[in-house]
């Protein structure tokens, strides 16, 4: 399944693992098999999403997505009760139904978009092998592993494709994803996606979006946009994250906690540059707590974006974080927090803060 170094850590008394010593590899067939909601979202459903009464857009999103899932189920049989058929079946081009073929959840970080996207995946009536859930970076990596045509064949018979953290950071991805989704829609695949950016604004502030307006508008046409307003639920009514610990405390906790990892932050950032972001989930597979010493502000935007992906994978897998050095809200510079990727950075701070809160409980148990 994976190269040496990405197996699950050992038990009590074992030395902590070093993420920098891991070189994960994910075979193409595993990439496809693992296109399901991550562990944090295994048990979520529409019924477990608690809308903020002050934000009617949250209640509306649950209603619209529930109806979307119902239509997927209702269209799995023909109108006369006969055998299965697709909701968005392939029809002659001139007779293709007008309007978007999917839903797009836009909103700030922490409003529950991934919860709702995973709930839609769970509610879709298709068997797991005919519905897929993955992040944008995982989808683009799948194309790289399988090739474009094989990816179309692999996903083209699916009922639903859910894409979390939709992003267009370079022109190549814009054209690639636009072409892929167009082919999947032709095959009758329903689409759903989340992002912090409206589909017509994807790529804005990151590259010359005007040069790729046709592709971006083509992507937008596939989706009905649902705006979800609200505050970051991860920190409503909760105490602030613990202050950074002394390096000795982090090291002691790493040796005490079964399955923990221990790394110098700067060394880990350097290692991330040698691992494709789609493999970060495999990088932390089996790790029960990530312990980091010497946190400092990240030196550049490329490094910062890799850290964002790592934070997402740790959050998906509910891995607590213990750290010494700079607090998480000082990792990204003021320029970064005002630039085109600012929503990514704020999401990372939010998620790392939540995980640090979980990590604080582990340090407290250390006595």
Secondary structure, 3 states (H helix, E strand, C coil): CCCCCCCCCCCCCCCCECHHHCCCCCCHHHHHHCCCCCHHHCCCCHHHCCCCCCCHHHHHHHHHHHHHHHHHHHCCECCCCCCECCCCCCCCHHHCCCCCCEEEEEECCCCCHHHHHHHHHHHCCCCHHHEEEEEHHHHHHHHHHHCHHHHHHHHCCCCEEEEECCCCCCHHHHHHHHHHHHHHHHCCCEEEEEECCCHHHCCCCCCCHHHHHHHHHHHHCCEEEEEECCCCHHHCCCCCCCCCECHHHHHHHHHHCCCEEEEEHHHHHHHHCCCCHHHHHHHCCCCCEEEEEEECCCCCHHHHHHHHHHHHHHHHCCCEEEEEECCHHHCCCHHHHHCCCHHHHHHHHHHHHHHHHHHHHHHHCCC
